[in-house]
Amino acid sequence: MSAVQVHAVVEGPDDAPVLLLSNSLGADLTMWDPQVPALTGRFRVVRYDTRGHGRSAVPDGDSTIDDLTDDVVALLDRLGVDSAHVAGLSIGGMTALRLAAREPRRVRTLTVLCSSAHPGNDQSWRDRAAAVRAAGTGSIADAVISRWLTPAYAAAHPDTVAGLRAVFEANPDEGYASCCAVLAGLDLRDDLDRITAPTLVVSGAEDPALPPEHQQLIADRVPGARLLTVSPGAHLANIEQAATVTDALLAHADPGGTR
C-alpha cells in the first residue's frame, strides 16, 4: 500500500526546529492540545492525524507499520522538512520507532510514549478490527477509553472523557480497523538496536493497554535510551501528566532551552 495524504496542523515559528507529534490509536491530533502551547514556544510543531483517523484519508484494507511510516516520510517531504524531532504515543510511538530505524537521517531525537515494540495478543487485534467493521467504533468505545485514563482521573474529569469518546467514535470504522491490523503481528524488536537518535521512553505506571514492561524493553534495547515513568498515568499519560510530559519533551528535544 502506498502512502496516503494525512491531515496535519503546523504551529510555531517558521524558522524553529520541527517537532512531529503522532497520535494514539483511536485518538487524533487534538490529543496533544495540552503540550502545544509550551512546545510552540521553541518548535515548529507538526501534528497529524494517523491514516484512517480524524481528517486523514481512509485506506482500503489493512495497513502495515511501513505504510504508516511512509505516510510520515511523505508528510515531511510535503512540508520540506529534512529531519525532525519525533514523538509518538501508542501506535504513534510504534511509527516513530520504525521511522527512526528505517530512516535514521530523518529523526533528530525520538520520544516514545506508552508504546511497544511487540504488542502481542495478535488475535485480539484482529478481533477488534472485525468488531469495529461489524458494529462501529461505538461498540468498543467504553472498553477502549477506560484504559486511556486512570479511574480516579476519569472520575474527576468527565468533560475530558466525553471529549475523548467523541473523537474516538468519530473515527471512520474502516480507518480504525485498518490500523488495528498494524498491531496484529507487529514486531519491531530487531529494529531497536539500530536506532541512533537520542531516545526518551515514557511509561504510564498504571497503563493497562501497554503496561510498563513494554516500555522497559524499548529502553533496554535502544542504545543510550532513557526511561521516564509517570504515576498516576494510564495510556494517555500526556493528558493525565500533562506538565511532566511537556517538560520531558522540551528537555529531551531542546536540552539547552534554546531554539
Legacy VTK file of the C-alpha trace (Angstrom):
# vtk DataFile Version 3.0
C-alpha trace
ASCII
DATASET POLYDATA
POINTS 259 float
0.000 0.000 0.000
1.373 3.436 -0.889
1.386 6.465 1.387
-1.860 8.335 1.910
-2.070 12.076 2.480
-2.543 12.734 6.162
-4.151 15.832 7.622
-1.658 17.969 9.524
-1.617 21.181 11.539
1.577 23.250 11.710
2.102 25.769 14.521
5.031 27.757 15.846
7.847 29.820 14.321
8.711 29.022 10.711
12.434 29.088 11.463
12.300 26.822 14.527
13.304 23.138 14.571
10.420 20.843 13.681
8.808 18.629 16.318
6.480 15.998 14.854
3.728 14.534 17.070
1.998 11.235 16.210
-1.257 10.223 17.898
-2.536 7.123 19.646
-4.797 4.543 18.049
-8.346 5.904 18.249
-7.316 9.471 19.039
-6.458 12.321 16.705
-4.058 15.243 16.687
-6.080 17.076 19.363
-4.742 14.661 21.986
-1.610 16.833 22.012
-3.505 20.014 22.952
-2.035 20.033 26.497
1.506 20.135 25.091
1.160 22.562 22.189
1.238 25.964 23.957
4.626 25.265 25.545
6.090 23.388 22.585
5.320 26.116 20.051
7.484 28.496 22.036
10.557 26.551 20.915
9.483 24.411 17.945
7.614 24.410 14.698
5.119 21.794 15.861
3.632 19.465 13.267
0.680 17.408 14.456
-1.050 14.985 12.127
-3.923 12.509 12.171
-2.729 8.959 11.612
-4.223 7.455 8.436
-7.832 6.428 8.951
-8.197 8.824 11.884
-9.560 12.330 12.222
-9.415 14.165 8.907
-6.815 11.935 7.240
-7.536 9.696 4.288
-9.002 6.260 4.958
-7.030 3.439 3.322
-8.555 0.433 1.626
-7.892 -2.728 3.617
-5.365 -3.460 6.315
-2.335 -1.255 6.877
1.194 -2.107 7.993
3.737 -0.254 10.100
5.667 0.606 6.950
2.525 2.146 5.458
2.264 4.421 8.495
5.957 5.225 8.241
5.594 6.033 4.541
2.833 8.485 5.465
5.210 10.334 7.799
8.006 10.464 5.229
5.554 11.816 2.646
4.313 14.425 5.128
7.833 15.597 5.946
8.631 15.777 2.243
5.454 17.742 1.572
6.420 20.262 4.245
10.027 20.459 3.052
11.382 19.060 6.329
14.622 17.110 6.063
14.697 15.995 9.714
12.572 16.453 12.806
12.354 15.720 16.468
9.744 12.938 16.561
7.387 11.953 19.382
4.616 9.385 19.250
2.262 7.705 21.672
0.975 4.124 21.336
0.700 3.378 17.595
2.314 6.767 17.075
5.273 5.550 19.093
5.471 2.399 17.002
5.518 4.517 13.859
8.246 6.670 15.385
10.345 3.604 16.249
10.084 2.264 12.716
10.881 5.672 11.227
13.971 6.036 13.426
15.232 2.572 12.475
14.370 2.752 8.771
15.049 6.431 8.050
17.614 7.489 10.663
18.576 10.725 8.931
15.001 11.995 9.288
14.923 11.717 13.106
16.891 14.171 15.268
15.560 12.936 18.606
12.981 10.284 19.422
10.389 10.234 22.202
8.278 7.086 22.536
5.326 7.278 24.911
3.180 4.434 26.247
4.105 2.260 23.295
5.550 -1.135 22.430
7.899 -2.828 20.003
5.875 -6.041 20.247
2.284 -5.591 21.462
1.415 -9.303 21.217
-2.174 -10.574 21.528
-2.351 -10.759 17.737
-5.779 -12.379 17.593
-7.294 -9.789 19.918
-6.323 -7.041 17.465
-7.856 -8.971 14.584
-10.995 -9.493 16.672
-11.152 -5.797 17.485
-10.890 -4.878 13.804
-13.675 -7.331 12.970
-15.889 -5.953 15.733
-15.473 -2.379 14.511
-16.143 -3.348 10.910
-19.308 -5.142 12.022
-20.708 -2.735 14.613
-18.703 0.502 14.510
-16.287 2.185 16.883
-19.092 2.929 19.331
-19.383 -0.770 20.089
-15.944 -0.830 21.742
-15.680 2.766 22.982
-16.284 2.065 26.661
-13.703 -0.730 26.800
-11.034 1.250 24.986
-11.458 4.604 26.690
-11.478 3.001 30.135
-7.785 2.234 29.513
-6.795 5.743 28.495
-7.027 7.423 31.907
-6.796 6.123 35.465
-10.224 5.678 37.089
-9.595 8.489 39.571
-8.597 10.964 36.880
-11.522 9.961 34.666
-13.974 10.427 37.533
-12.575 13.877 38.279
-12.555 14.987 34.625
-15.806 13.832 32.970
-15.586 16.511 30.273
-12.185 15.184 29.184
-13.583 11.663 28.983
-16.569 12.859 26.958
-14.288 14.692 24.552
-12.051 11.678 24.046
-15.060 9.467 23.444
-16.438 11.881 20.844
-13.128 11.810 18.970
-12.931 8.023 19.192
-16.455 7.458 17.863
-15.931 10.000 15.063
-13.067 7.999 13.588
-14.051 6.114 10.422
-14.727 2.475 11.256
-12.615 1.189 8.386
-9.768 3.533 9.242
-9.636 2.353 12.837
-9.872 -1.296 11.810
-7.130 -0.828 9.235
-4.788 0.437 11.945
-5.723 -2.372 14.347
-4.205 -4.663 11.729
-0.872 -2.846 12.152
-0.623 -4.136 15.713
-1.529 -7.713 14.821
1.799 -9.400 14.277
3.860 -6.251 14.803
7.397 -6.974 15.980
9.952 -4.172 15.969
12.323 -5.746 18.460
15.026 -6.296 15.861
14.820 -2.601 14.941
15.647 -1.312 18.390
19.413 -1.736 18.466
19.655 0.020 15.074
18.152 3.260 16.371
20.766 6.002 16.624
18.631 9.008 17.581
18.786 10.102 21.232
15.751 8.349 22.690
13.436 9.034 25.615
10.848 6.411 26.571
7.866 7.476 28.676
5.815 4.921 30.583
2.491 5.235 32.388
2.831 3.222 35.580
-0.868 2.293 35.551
-1.245 1.749 31.793
-3.412 -1.368 31.268
-3.212 -1.195 27.467
0.577 -1.374 27.109
1.973 -1.928 30.613
5.392 -0.655 31.711
7.264 -3.815 30.723
6.705 -2.854 27.079
8.469 0.468 27.555
11.179 -1.124 29.663
12.043 -3.427 26.771
12.412 -0.469 24.416
14.567 1.435 26.885
16.750 -1.623 27.474
17.402 -2.265 23.778
17.705 1.174 22.192
21.310 2.286 22.706
21.526 5.040 25.302
17.753 5.332 25.772
16.373 6.877 28.954
13.145 5.776 30.669
10.742 8.103 32.460
7.844 6.548 34.388
4.934 8.779 35.393
2.343 7.963 38.043
-0.566 8.118 38.207
-0.770 7.597 34.490
-2.636 5.234 32.185
-2.392 5.010 28.389
-2.765 8.707 27.517
-0.148 9.776 30.018
0.398 13.034 28.141
-3.089 14.116 29.208
-3.065 12.880 32.796
0.510 14.063 33.437
0.478 16.955 31.004
3.037 19.190 32.691
5.501 16.376 33.369
5.301 15.041 29.819
5.575 18.514 28.301
8.662 19.285 30.384
10.182 15.943 29.385
9.593 16.606 25.677
11.170 20.034 25.946
14.165 18.810 27.920
14.823 15.925 25.558
14.421 17.728 22.237
15.894 21.055 23.386
18.108 20.356 26.412
19.732 23.778 26.262
16.414 25.556 26.462
17.048 27.424 23.230
15.952 27.172 19.623
LINES 1 260
259 0 1 2 3 4 5 6 7 8 9 10 11 12 13 14 15 16 17 18 19 20 21 22 23 24 25 26 27 28 29 30 31 32 33 34 35 36 37 38 39 40 41 42 43 44 45 46 47 48 49 50 51 52 53 54 55 56 57 58 59 60 61 62 63 64 65 66 67 68 69 70 71 72 73 74 75 76 77 78 79 80 81 82 83 84 85 86 87 88 89 90 91 92 93 94 95 96 97 98 99 100 101 102 103 104 105 106 107 108 109 110 111 112 113 114 115 116 117 118 119 120 121 122 123 124 125 126 127 128 129 130 131 132 133 134 135 136 137 138 139 140 141 142 143 144 145 146 147 148 149 150 151 152 153 154 155 156 157 158 159 160 161 162 163 164 165 166 167 168 169 170 171 172 173 174 175 176 177 178 179 180 181 182 183 184 185 186 187 188 189 190 191 192 193 194 195 196 197 198 199 200 201 202 203 204 205 206 207 208 209 210 211 212 213 214 215 216 217 218 219 220 221 222 223 224 225 226 227 228 229 230 231 232 233 234 235 236 237 238 239 240 241 242 243 244 245 246 247 248 249 250 251 252 253 254 255 256 257 258
